[in-house]
Amino acid sequence: MTSFLKTTAQGIESLRIQGASAIAKAAVLAMKDVVHHSKAKKPNVLLYELHDAQRQLIRTRPTEPYLRNSLRSCLYKLVIGSVPSLRESALMRMQWTLKLLERTNQEIAEIGARRIPKGGIVYTHCHSSTVVAVLREAKRQGKSFMVHNTETRPSFQGRITATQLSKLGIKVRHYVDSAARLALKDADVMLIGADAITAEGKVANKVGSELIAEAAQRIGVPLYVCTPSLKFDPHTLFGFEEVLEERHATEVWKNPPNGVSVDNHVFEFVQPELITGIISELGIFKPELLFSEIRRNYPWVFPR
């Protein structure tokens, strides 16, 4: 394991590297570092090193299909004939993947910005670099709007969102999680990111998202999920459930009294009927229609 790969894996696991886009990019860069520092004399040895690095990176975040799919892209149709040819094809494929990640965010931002009403209020929960990119693009286009967001305990990722938006000159009103309905009731649109999309069109996002989505539907606020389509989990096609991460209870309460157990679920599913549309780089689709677009554009996502 290279020192850069080890540092990257630790950074992802410890949440020092946050946001699915940032995690995917960091992982691809770590894979490039493995290629650059490999001393393999045989192509099968280099290929083993790449697959081993892939496994180590995937283990850091069990609910990150974007990470898995980006790494799958890195190893797609490599030329294995010799070490030089494998090295060259791997680096080319990794560079292509990095460009795809960069292009994807910009395309989502441009599509999503059209859904931001001038003079309106946007509600968001947790931290999504994709949602921030959409709001940044709307601001760049000259739209004036306010954002309501919730703190997102216990790690307070909502504060990251509020800080980033304030630096962009976007007005933010920050709420505690239990005041989410108040934050939402005057909103014109709700935007969230996604950690995973299932074959049924369910979206995994930060815990609290479905509860707030139910409130949005009741109030009549449209919910758009801003996400790269590569967050689709192809394993759900075969009946496998997307693993929802749980973190250590001490993040919630360091020293609870005897007899008190603490639950620290990180993610939950938002059901497709609560979602107005998924804003991806491929366009805006109903959750149940996105799958066919992914298959058409990214066939390498699907296991053979």
C-alpha positions in Angstrom: 0.0 0.0 0.0 1.4 3.4 -1.0 1.4 6.1 1.7 -0.9 8.2 -0.5 -3.4 5.3 -0.8 -3.2 4.8 3.0 -3.7 8.5 3.8 -6.6 8.7 1.3 -8.3 5.6 2.8 -8.0 7.0 6.3 -9.3 10.4 5.2 -12.4 8.8 3.7 -13.1 6.6 6.7 -12.6 9.4 9.2 -14.8 11.8 7.2 -11.9 14.2 6.7 -12.7 13.7 3.0 -16.5 14.3 2.7 -19.0 14.4 -0.1 -19.3 11.6 -2.6 -17.8 13.6 -5.4 -14.7 14.5 -3.3 -14.4 10.9 -2.2 -14.6 9.5 -5.7 -12.0 11.9 -7.0 -9.7 11.2 -4.1 -10.0 7.5 -4.7 -9.2 7.7 -8.4 -6.2 9.9 -7.6 -5.0 7.2 -5.1 -5.4 4.6 -7.8 -3.2 6.7 -10.1 -0.6 6.9 -7.4 -0.6 3.1 -7.1 0.2 2.9 -10.9 3.0 5.5 -10.6 4.7 3.8 -7.6 4.2 0.2 -8.6 7.4 -1.9 -9.0 5.6 -4.8 -10.7 7.6 -6.6 -13.3 4.6 -8.6 -14.6 1.2 -7.3 -15.7 -0.8 -9.7 -13.5 1.1 -8.4 -10.4 0.2 -4.8 -11.3 -3.4 -5.8 -11.9 -3.5 -7.5 -8.5 -2.1 -4.3 -6.9 -4.9 -2.3 -8.6 -7.7 -4.7 -7.6 -6.3 -4.8 -4.0 -6.2 -0.9 -3.9 -9.8 -0.9 -5.2 -10.9 -3.3 -2.4 -9.2 -1.2 0.3 -10.9 2.0 -0.9 -14.3 0.4 -1.2 -14.1 -0.9 2.3 -13.9 2.7 3.7 -17.4 3.6 2.7 -19.9 0.7 2.3 -22.7 3.0 1.1 -20.9 4.8 -1.7 -21.8 3.4 -5.1 -20.2 6.5 -6.7 -16.9 5.4 -5.2 -17.4 1.8 -6.4 -18.6 2.8 -9.9 -15.8 5.3 -10.3 -13.2 2.6 -9.3 -14.9 0.1 -11.6 -14.5 2.7 -14.4 -10.8 2.9 -13.7 -10.3 -0.8 -14.3 -12.6 -1.1 -17.4 -11.2 -2.8 -20.5 -7.5 -2.4 -19.6 -4.8 -3.6 -22.0 -3.1 -6.3 -20.0 -0.5 -7.5 -22.5 2.6 -6.1 -20.7 3.4 -3.9 -17.7 4.0 -0.7 -19.9 0.7 -1.3 -21.8 -1.3 -2.0 -18.7 0.3 1.1 -16.9 -0.5 3.3 -19.9 -4.1 2.1 -20.4 -4.8 2.3 -16.6 -3.6 5.9 -16.4 -5.6 6.8 -19.5 -8.7 5.3 -18.1 -8.2 6.9 -14.7 -7.8 10.3 -16.4 -10.9 9.7 -18.4 -12.8 8.9 -15.2 -11.5 12.1 -13.5 -12.8 14.1 -16.4 -16.1 12.4 -16.3 -16.5 13.2 -12.6 -15.6 16.9 -13.2 -17.9 17.1 -16.3 -20.8 15.4 -14.4 -20.8 18.0 -11.6 -20.9 20.9 -14.0 -23.7 19.4 -16.1 -25.8 18.7 -13.0 -25.2 22.2 -11.8 -26.4 23.7 -15.1 -29.5 21.5 -15.2 -30.3 21.9 -11.6 -29.9 25.7 -11.6 -33.0 25.9 -13.8 -35.1 24.7 -10.9 -34.0 27.5 -8.6 -36.7 30.2 -8.6 -35.7 33.8 -8.6 -36.4 35.4 -5.2 -37.3 31.9 -3.9 -36.4 29.8 -0.9 -34.5 26.5 -1.3 -34.4 24.0 1.5 -31.6 21.4 1.9 -30.5 18.9 4.5 -27.0 17.7 5.3 -24.1 18.4 3.0 -24.0 17.6 -0.7 -21.2 19.1 -2.9 -23.6 18.5 -5.9 -26.3 20.6 -4.3 -23.8 23.3 -3.4 -22.7 23.2 -7.1 -26.3 23.7 -8.2 -26.8 26.7 -5.9 -23.4 28.1 -6.9 -24.4 28.0 -10.6 -27.8 29.6 -9.9 -26.0 32.4 -8.1 -23.6 32.8 -11.0 -26.5 33.2 -13.3 -27.6 36.2 -11.3 -30.5 34.5 -9.4 -31.3 35.9 -6.0 -32.6 33.4 -3.5 -32.3 32.2 0.2 -31.4 28.8 1.5 -32.9 27.2 4.6 -30.9 24.3 5.9 -30.7 22.0 8.9 -27.6 21.2 11.1 -27.6 17.4 10.6 -26.5 15.9 13.8 -24.4 14.3 15.1 -21.6 15.4 12.7 -23.2 18.7 11.8 -22.6 18.4 8.0 -25.3 21.1 7.6 -22.8 23.6 9.0 -20.4 22.8 6.2 -23.2 23.6 3.7 -24.1 26.8 5.4 -20.5 27.9 5.6 -19.8 27.2 1.9 -22.9 28.9 0.8 -22.3 32.0 2.9 -18.8 32.3 1.3 -20.5 32.3 -2.1 -22.6 35.3 -1.0 -25.8 33.2 -0.7 -28.1 34.0 2.3 -28.6 31.1 4.6 -31.0 30.5 7.6 -29.8 27.6 9.7 -32.1 25.4 11.7 -31.8 22.6 14.3 -32.9 19.3 12.9 -36.1 19.2 15.0 -37.2 22.4 13.3 -37.0 21.0 9.8 -40.7 21.4 9.2 -40.4 25.1 10.0 -37.4 25.4 7.7 -39.4 23.8 4.9 -42.8 25.3 5.2 -42.0 28.5 3.2 -39.6 26.8 0.7 -40.3 26.7 -3.0 -38.2 23.7 -3.6 -36.2 21.0 -1.6 -32.9 19.8 -2.9 -30.9 16.9 -1.4 -28.0 14.8 -2.6 -27.8 11.0 -2.6 -25.4 8.4 -1.5 -27.0 5.6 -3.5 -29.9 4.9 -5.9 -31.5 1.5 -6.1 -33.0 -0.4 -9.0 -36.5 0.4 -7.5 -35.7 4.1 -7.6 -35.2 4.5 -3.8 -32.6 7.1 -2.8 -30.3 6.6 0.2 -29.4 9.9 1.9 -28.6 11.2 5.3 -31.0 10.0 8.0 -33.9 12.4 8.4 -34.2 12.9 4.6 -37.3 10.7 4.2 -39.0 12.2 7.2 -38.5 15.7 5.7 -39.5 14.4 2.3 -42.8 13.3 3.7 -43.3 16.7 5.2 -42.4 18.3 1.8 -45.0 16.2 0.0 -47.7 17.1 2.6 -46.9 20.8 2.3 -46.6 20.6 -1.5 -42.9 21.4 -1.8 -41.3 19.6 -4.8 -38.3 17.4 -3.9 -35.4 17.0 -6.4 -32.4 14.7 -5.8 -29.3 16.2 -7.2 -26.9 13.3 -8.0 -24.6 11.8 -10.5 -26.2 8.8 -12.1 -23.2 6.7 -11.2 -24.6 6.6 -7.7 -26.8 3.8 -9.0 -26.1 0.5 -7.2 -26.3 -2.3 -9.9 -26.2 -5.0 -7.2 -29.8 -4.0 -6.2 -30.9 -5.4 -9.6 -30.3 -8.9 -8.2 -32.2 -8.4 -4.9 -29.2 -7.3 -2.8 -30.1 -4.6 -0.3 -28.0 -1.4 -0.3 -26.0 -1.5 3.0 -26.9 1.5 5.2 -24.0 2.7 7.3 -24.1 2.9 11.0 -21.4 4.8 13.0 -20.3 4.5 16.5 -22.8 5.4 19.2 -20.2 7.7 21.0 -20.6 10.2 18.2 -24.1 10.8 19.6 -23.5 10.4 23.3 -20.0 9.7 24.7 -21.1 8.4 28.1 -24.7 7.4 28.2 -26.1 6.0 31.5 -26.2 2.3 32.1 -29.2 0.7 30.3 -29.3 3.3 27.6 -28.4 2.2 24.1 -27.7 4.7 21.4 -28.6 4.3 17.7 -26.5 6.1 15.2 -27.9 5.2 11.8 -26.3 7.5 9.2 -28.5 7.0 6.2 -32.1 6.0 5.3 -34.1 5.5 2.1 -36.3 8.1 0.5 -39.1 6.3 -1.3 -39.5 7.1 -5.1 -43.1 8.3 -4.7 -41.8 11.2 -2.6 -39.3 12.3 -5.2 -40.4 14.8 -7.9 -37.3 14.1 -10.0 -33.7 13.1 -10.0 -31.4 15.7 -11.5 -28.4 14.0 -13.0 -25.9 14.7 -15.7 -28.2 12.8 -18.1 -31.2 15.0 -17.4 -34.1 15.1 -15.0 -35.9 11.8 -14.6 -38.5 10.1 -12.5 -36.7 7.7 -10.2 -38.1 4.6 -11.9 -36.9 5.8 -15.4 -33.3 6.7 -14.5 -32.1 3.0 -14.7 -32.6 2.7 -18.4 -30.7 5.9 -19.1 -27.8 4.6 -17.0 -27.7 1.3 -18.8 -27.7 3.2 -22.2 -24.9 5.6 -21.2 -22.7 3.6 -18.8 -22.8 -0.1 -19.7 -19.6 -0.8 -17.7 -21.5 -0.1 -14.4 -23.3 -3.4 -14.7 -21.7 -6.6 -13.6 -21.3 -9.3 -16.3 
